[in-house]
Amino acid sequence: MEKTFKVQIKKVFPDHFEDTEDMVVNESPLFIFLNNTKVGTVFRMPGEDTALSYGFLFSNFLIKPSEIKTFNLKENETYFTTDRIFKNIEPIVIYSSCFDEKGSNAINPIESSLTIGREEVDKAKEAFKDVNTVFSETGSTHYAALFEGSHLLYFYEDVGRHNAVMKVIGKMILDSKIGDDKFLLLSGRVSSEIVRIAVISRIPMIISKGAPTSLSIALAKEYKISIIGFLRGERFNIYTFPERIKL
C-alpha cells in the first residue's frame, strides 16, 4: 500500500489561485488480532506494519514478545497467536495522540549508565538530514529514530508521533535490541504517552526538536528518563537528569 498519493487542490496566492496537485500522506487503519480477536486499531501511515504491531502489543501490556507463537501479516491486518488465554479484551483504538496507561505503575525506574556528549547530539541531529522522507513530500509526518551512541539504528515515520515510536520499539523487539544503552530522537513534542512507551521499553533518554509537557517531565523524573528538548542548531534544553549529558 502506498505511503502517499496525489490530490487535486486549489493553491491560493494573494492575487490569484491555481488548480494543481499536491502530495498527501496516506492514513489508514491497521487492525491487530490476537488469537483471532481484534485487540486494536491503529490509524497509521502504511509500512513497517510488523514492527508497529509488535510495538503496539508490547507497549500496551497485551503480551510479551516471548509469548508470541505465530505471526501473519495481511494488508491492513496483522494476526498473532499465543498459548495464553485472554478474557474480555477491550479493543484499543489509537488515533493521533492517545495511549493506554494500564500497567505502567508496575514498572521500575530506569537505572542506566548511559551518557552522551554534545558531539553525539549533533551527529544524531544530522544523521538523516539527506534522507528522502515522506515528510519532505507531504509535510504531514512525525519521525522517531533510535540511536546507540552516534550510530543510527532505526528511523521511522508515521502520521502519529507515538506510532513512529511504536515502530521503533517493535523493531527493537524483532531484533532483540531492548536495552538501556540507547536514546530516542523525535521530531515533535515529548508527550506523556511517549515517555510511558520509553519507560516500558527501558529507553533512558529522549531528545526532541519539540518541548516536553509538565506531565511528561513529571513521569521522566519518576522513572529516571533524561529529556532534551528544543533542539535547535547547537542549542538545546535539558529538562531532567542533566548528569547524563556531558557538556
GUDO-99467 format. One record per residue (C-alpha): residue number from 0; x, z, y. Coordinates in nm, 4 decimals, always signed. Layout:
<rs>
resi NUM, X X, Z Z, Y Y
...
</rs>
This chain:
<rs>
resi 0, X +0.0000, Z +0.0000, Y +0.0000
resi 1, X +0.1317, Z -0.0950, Y +0.3439
resi 2, X +0.2510, Z +0.1763, Y +0.5820
resi 3, X +0.1484, Z -0.0220, Y +0.8897
resi 4, X -0.0879, Z -0.3023, Y +0.9816
resi 5, X -0.1769, Z -0.5128, Y +1.2827
resi 6, X -0.4825, Z -0.4635, Y +1.5015
resi 7, X -0.6233, Z -0.6607, Y +1.7923
resi 8, X -0.6067, Z -0.4763, Y +2.1240
resi 9, X -0.6510, Z -0.5280, Y +2.4965
resi 10, X -0.3363, Z -0.4254, Y +2.6836
resi 11, X -0.4300, Z -0.3163, Y +3.0345
resi 12, X -0.1979, Z -0.3584, Y +3.3349
resi 13, X -0.2600, Z -0.2622, Y +3.6998
resi 14, X -0.3752, Z -0.6132, Y +3.7916
resi 15, X -0.4802, Z -0.7755, Y +3.4630
resi 16, X -0.5234, Z -0.7313, Y +3.0896
resi 17, X -0.4073, Z -0.9252, Y +2.7842
resi 18, X -0.5507, Z -0.9788, Y +2.4370
resi 19, X -0.2689, Z -0.9136, Y +2.1940
resi 20, X -0.1702, Z -0.7478, Y +1.8661
resi 21, X -0.0283, Z -0.4030, Y +1.8043
resi 22, X +0.1102, Z -0.2234, Y +1.5002
resi 23, X -0.0619, Z +0.0973, Y +1.3895
resi 24, X +0.0262, Z +0.3378, Y +1.1126
resi 25, X -0.1930, Z +0.3379, Y +0.8020
resi 26, X -0.3599, Z +0.6770, Y +0.7493
resi 27, X -0.5467, Z +0.7052, Y +0.4195
resi 28, X -0.6393, Z +0.9823, Y +0.1722
resi 29, X -0.4310, Z +1.0786, Y -0.1287
resi 30, X -0.6327, Z +1.2596, Y -0.3975
resi 31, X -0.4393, Z +1.5086, Y -0.6096
resi 32, X -0.5676, Z +1.6112, Y -0.9531
resi 33, X -0.4582, Z +1.8973, Y -1.1768
resi 34, X -0.5881, Z +1.8874, Y -1.5351
resi 35, X -0.8385, Z +1.6212, Y -1.4215
resi 36, X -0.9756, Z +1.8500, Y -1.1486
resi 37, X -0.9311, Z +1.7408, Y -0.7888
resi 38, X -0.7357, Z +2.0163, Y -0.6172
resi 39, X -0.6524, Z +1.8483, Y -0.2901
resi 40, X -0.6907, Z +1.5631, Y -0.0476
resi 41, X -0.4080, Z +1.4802, Y +0.1913
resi 42, X -0.4585, Z +1.2331, Y +0.4744
resi 43, X -0.1176, Z +1.0718, Y +0.4893
resi 44, X +0.0809, Z +0.7566, Y +0.5527
resi 45, X +0.1156, Z +0.5808, Y +0.2129
resi 46, X +0.4546, Z +0.6042, Y +0.0489
resi 47, X +0.6527, Z +0.8803, Y -0.1226
resi 48, X +0.3274, Z +0.9980, Y -0.2827
resi 49, X +0.5088, Z +1.1535, Y -0.5787
resi 50, X +0.7223, Z +1.3752, Y -0.3554
resi 51, X +0.4228, Z +1.4583, Y -0.1352
resi 52, X +0.2124, Z +1.5619, Y -0.4363
resi 53, X +0.4837, Z +1.7886, Y -0.5767
resi 54, X +0.5344, Z +1.9411, Y -0.2324
resi 55, X +0.1596, Z +1.9940, Y -0.1940
resi 56, X +0.1229, Z +2.1807, Y -0.5250
resi 57, X +0.4329, Z +2.3907, Y -0.4636
resi 58, X +0.3625, Z +2.4829, Y -0.1006
resi 59, X +0.0017, Z +2.5762, Y -0.1775
resi 60, X +0.0963, Z +2.8041, Y -0.4690
resi 61, X -0.1069, Z +2.5993, Y -0.7178
resi 62, X +0.1654, Z +2.5543, Y -0.9787
resi 63, X +0.5381, Z +2.5964, Y -1.0345
resi 64, X +0.7461, Z +2.2826, Y -1.0960
resi 65, X +0.8466, Z +2.4127, Y -1.4396
resi 66, X +0.4790, Z +2.4328, Y -1.5424
resi 67, X +0.4117, Z +2.0619, Y -1.4964
resi 68, X +0.3655, Z +1.8885, Y -1.8295
resi 69, X +0.2857, Z +1.5287, Y -1.7313
resi 70, X +0.2546, Z +1.3307, Y -1.4101
resi 71, X +0.0848, Z +0.9984, Y -1.3425
resi 72, X +0.0721, Z +0.8036, Y -1.0163
resi 73, X -0.2029, Z +0.5598, Y -0.9251
resi 74, X -0.2890, Z +0.4035, Y -0.5908
resi 75, X -0.4157, Z +0.6868, Y -0.3697
resi 76, X -0.4314, Z +0.9265, Y -0.6688
resi 77, X -0.1824, Z +1.1499, Y -0.8478
resi 78, X -0.2521, Z +1.3297, Y -1.1744
resi 79, X -0.0753, Z +1.6374, Y -1.3086
resi 80, X -0.1327, Z +1.8226, Y -1.6343
resi 81, X -0.0263, Z +2.1722, Y -1.7290
resi 82, X -0.0911, Z +2.4184, Y -2.0088
resi 83, X -0.2141, Z +2.6749, Y -1.7563
resi 84, X -0.5878, Z +2.7334, Y -1.7400
resi 85, X -0.7450, Z +2.7273, Y -1.3932
resi 86, X -1.0889, Z +2.8536, Y -1.2999
resi 87, X -1.2907, Z +2.7708, Y -0.9896
resi 88, X -1.0213, Z +2.5889, Y -0.7940
resi 89, X -1.1419, Z +2.5135, Y -0.4433
resi 90, X -1.0093, Z +2.1728, Y -0.3329
resi 91, X -0.7808, Z +2.1857, Y -0.0297
resi 92, X -0.8196, Z +1.9197, Y +0.2368
resi 93, X -0.5220, Z +1.8651, Y +0.4655
resi 94, X -0.5685, Z +1.6649, Y +0.7848
resi 95, X -0.3115, Z +1.6790, Y +1.0639
resi 96, X -0.2246, Z +2.0473, Y +1.1066
resi 97, X -0.3660, Z +2.2885, Y +0.8537
resi 98, X -0.2060, Z +2.4985, Y +0.5846
resi 99, X -0.3417, Z +2.7343, Y +0.3247
resi 100, X -0.1957, Z +3.0819, Y +0.3697
resi 101, X -0.2603, Z +3.2250, Y +0.0245
resi 102, X +0.0330, Z +3.3832, Y -0.1499
resi 103, X +0.2709, Z +3.3887, Y +0.1459
resi 104, X +0.2592, Z +3.7674, Y +0.1720
resi 105, X +0.4219, Z +3.7923, Y -0.1733
resi 106, X +0.7381, Z +3.6079, Y -0.0600
resi 107, X +1.0571, Z +3.7959, Y +0.0279
resi 108, X +1.2647, Z +3.7282, Y +0.3403
resi 109, X +1.5403, Z +3.4681, Y +0.3004
resi 110, X +1.8852, Z +3.6229, Y +0.2601
resi 111, X +2.1120, Z +3.3273, Y +0.3331
resi 112, X +2.4761, Z +3.2972, Y +0.4348
resi 113, X +2.4158, Z +2.9562, Y +0.5940
resi 114, X +2.5881, Z +2.8973, Y +0.9276
resi 115, X +2.6280, Z +2.5751, Y +1.1238
resi 116, X +2.8154, Z +2.4729, Y +1.4357
resi 117, X +2.7361, Z +2.2590, Y +1.7379
resi 118, X +2.9004, Z +1.9572, Y +1.5776
resi 119, X +2.6680, Z +1.9774, Y +1.2769
resi 120, X +2.3657, Z +1.9939, Y +1.5060
resi 121, X +2.4925, Z +1.6875, Y +1.6945
resi 122, X +2.5631, Z +1.4930, Y +1.3734
resi 123, X +2.2197, Z +1.5782, Y +1.2342
resi 124, X +2.0530, Z +1.4548, Y +1.5522
resi 125, X +2.2430, Z +1.1239, Y +1.5375
resi 126, X +2.2210, Z +1.0708, Y +1.1593
resi 127, X +1.9268, Z +0.8322, Y +1.1656
resi 128, X +1.9049, Z +0.7064, Y +1.5234
resi 129, X +1.9594, Z +0.3495, Y +1.3988
resi 130, X +1.7187, Z +0.3774, Y +1.1042
resi 131, X +1.4293, Z +0.1309, Y +1.1142
resi 132, X +1.1390, Z +0.3767, Y +1.1217
resi 133, X +0.7628, Z +0.3417, Y +1.1232
resi 134, X +0.7689, Z +0.5374, Y +1.4494
resi 135, X +0.9730, Z +0.2615, Y +1.6147
resi 136, X +0.6950, Z +0.0170, Y +1.5196
resi 137, X +0.3904, Z +0.2299, Y +1.5936
resi 138, X +0.4834, Z +0.5469, Y +1.7841
resi 139, X +0.2419, Z +0.7332, Y +1.5544
resi 140, X +0.4514, Z +0.9282, Y +1.3048
resi 141, X +0.6402, Z +1.2531, Y +1.2717
resi 142, X +0.9587, Z +1.2890, Y +1.0702
resi 143, X +1.1265, Z +1.5596, Y +0.8664
resi 144, X +1.4824, Z +1.5459, Y +0.7406
resi 145, X +1.6789, Z +1.7776, Y +0.5138
resi 146, X +2.0494, Z +1.8386, Y +0.5673
resi 147, X +2.3239, Z +2.0084, Y +0.3719
resi 148, X +2.5868, Z +2.0689, Y +0.6366
resi 149, X +2.6218, Z +1.7379, Y +0.8205
resi 150, X +2.5082, Z +1.5404, Y +0.5147
resi 151, X +2.1589, Z +1.3881, Y +0.5345
resi 152, X +1.9812, Z +1.4395, Y +0.2015
resi 153, X +1.6278, Z +1.3152, Y +0.2746
resi 154, X +1.4335, Z +1.1571, Y +0.5596
resi 155, X +1.0547, Z +1.1085, Y +0.5502
resi 156, X +0.7853, Z +1.0096, Y +0.7979
resi 157, X +0.4123, Z +1.0696, Y +0.7995
resi 158, X +0.1109, Z +1.0897, Y +1.0294
resi 159, X +0.1096, Z +1.4691, Y +0.9838
resi 160, X +0.4224, Z +1.6706, Y +1.0611
resi 161, X +0.3630, Z +1.9051, Y +0.7689
resi 162, X +0.3023, Z +1.6065, Y +0.5361
resi 163, X +0.6527, Z +1.4844, Y +0.6195
resi 164, X +0.7876, Z +1.8315, Y +0.5399
resi 165, X +0.5962, Z +1.8451, Y +0.2100
resi 166, X +0.7513, Z +1.5106, Y +0.1130
resi 167, X +1.0941, Z +1.6642, Y +0.1726
resi 168, X +1.0036, Z +1.9719, Y -0.0321
resi 169, X +0.8643, Z +1.7618, Y -0.3148
resi 170, X +1.1826, Z +1.5557, Y -0.3274
resi 171, X +1.3867, Z +1.8777, Y -0.3354
resi 172, X +1.1853, Z +1.9844, Y -0.6397
resi 173, X +1.2211, Z +1.6477, Y -0.8124
resi 174, X +1.5982, Z +1.6528, Y -0.7558
resi 175, X +1.6348, Z +2.0261, Y -0.8395
resi 176, X +1.7860, Z +2.0977, Y -0.4981
resi 177, X +1.5894, Z +2.4075, Y -0.3994
resi 178, X +1.8344, Z +2.6444, Y -0.2329
resi 179, X +1.9059, Z +2.8420, Y +0.0839
resi 180, X +2.2063, Z +2.6328, Y +0.1965
resi 181, X +2.0105, Z +2.3601, Y +0.3767
resi 182, X +1.8221, Z +2.3114, Y +0.7029
resi 183, X +1.5267, Z +2.1073, Y +0.8254
resi 184, X +1.5313, Z +1.8746, Y +1.1243
resi 185, X +1.1899, Z +1.7942, Y +1.2733
resi 186, X +1.0540, Z +1.5623, Y +1.5389
resi 187, X +0.7631, Z +1.7764, Y +1.6583
resi 188, X +0.6743, Z +2.1314, Y +1.7441
resi 189, X +0.7556, Z +2.4090, Y +1.4977
resi 190, X +0.4146, Z +2.5430, Y +1.3971
resi 191, X +0.3421, Z +2.8444, Y +1.1799
resi 192, X +0.2479, Z +2.6241, Y +0.8825
resi 193, X +0.5897, Z +2.4543, Y +0.8980
resi 194, X +0.7589, Z +2.7950, Y +0.8900
resi 195, X +0.5412, Z +2.9003, Y +0.5948
resi 196, X +0.6465, Z +2.5922, Y +0.3977
resi 197, X +1.0105, Z +2.6674, Y +0.4807
resi 198, X +0.9668, Z +3.0270, Y +0.3615
resi 199, X +0.8168, Z +2.9166, Y +0.0310
resi 200, X +1.0939, Z +2.6592, Y -0.0155
resi 201, X +1.3691, Z +2.9073, Y +0.0852
resi 202, X +1.4963, Z +2.6983, Y +0.3767
resi 203, X +1.6660, Z +2.9374, Y +0.6227
resi 204, X +1.6882, Z +2.7146, Y +0.9301
resi 205, X +1.4620, Z +2.4764, Y +1.1239
resi 206, X +1.5893, Z +2.2539, Y +1.4049
resi 207, X +1.3427, Z +2.0583, Y +1.6149
resi 208, X +1.3109, Z +1.8410, Y +1.9219
resi 209, X +0.9942, Z +2.0359, Y +1.9962
resi 210, X +0.9213, Z +2.4007, Y +2.0603
resi 211, X +0.8002, Z +2.6797, Y +1.8321
resi 212, X +0.4784, Z +2.8752, Y +1.8792
resi 213, X +0.4503, Z +3.2511, Y +1.9132
resi 214, X +0.3235, Z +3.2831, Y +1.5558
resi 215, X +0.5985, Z +3.0646, Y +1.4132
resi 216, X +0.8582, Z +3.2808, Y +1.5886
resi 217, X +0.6968, Z +3.5976, Y +1.4509
resi 218, X +0.6966, Z +3.4551, Y +1.0979
resi 219, X +1.0558, Z +3.3373, Y +1.1345
resi 220, X +1.1624, Z +3.6872, Y +1.2365
resi 221, X +0.9749, Z +3.8395, Y +0.9439
resi 222, X +1.1202, Z +3.6010, Y +0.6849
resi 223, X +1.4676, Z +3.5568, Y +0.8392
resi 224, X +1.4489, Z +3.1923, Y +0.9394
resi 225, X +1.6555, Z +3.0591, Y +1.2284
resi 226, X +1.4638, Z +2.8350, Y +1.4686
resi 227, X +1.6376, Z +2.5967, Y +1.7065
resi 228, X +1.4049, Z +2.4123, Y +1.9419
resi 229, X +1.4034, Z +2.1800, Y +2.2430
resi 230, X +1.6977, Z +1.9825, Y +2.1050
resi 231, X +1.7843, Z +1.7572, Y +2.3998
resi 232, X +2.1211, Z +1.5857, Y +2.4247
resi 233, X +2.3793, Z +1.8626, Y +2.3887
resi 234, X +2.1309, Z +2.1364, Y +2.4820
resi 235, X +1.9038, Z +2.3443, Y +2.2620
resi 236, X +1.7331, Z +2.6834, Y +2.2478
resi 237, X +1.7898, Z +2.9388, Y +1.9713
resi 238, X +1.4774, Z +3.1476, Y +1.9145
resi 239, X +1.5608, Z +3.3547, Y +1.6059
resi 240, X +1.8717, Z +3.4675, Y +1.4164
resi 241, X +2.1336, Z +3.3156, Y +1.6503
resi 242, X +2.4130, Z +3.4565, Y +1.4331
resi 243, X +2.3704, Z +3.1567, Y +1.2017
resi 244, X +2.4806, Z +2.9174, Y +1.4777
resi 245, X +2.8498, Z +2.9084, Y +1.5687
resi 246, X +2.8728, Z +2.8487, Y +1.9442
</rs>
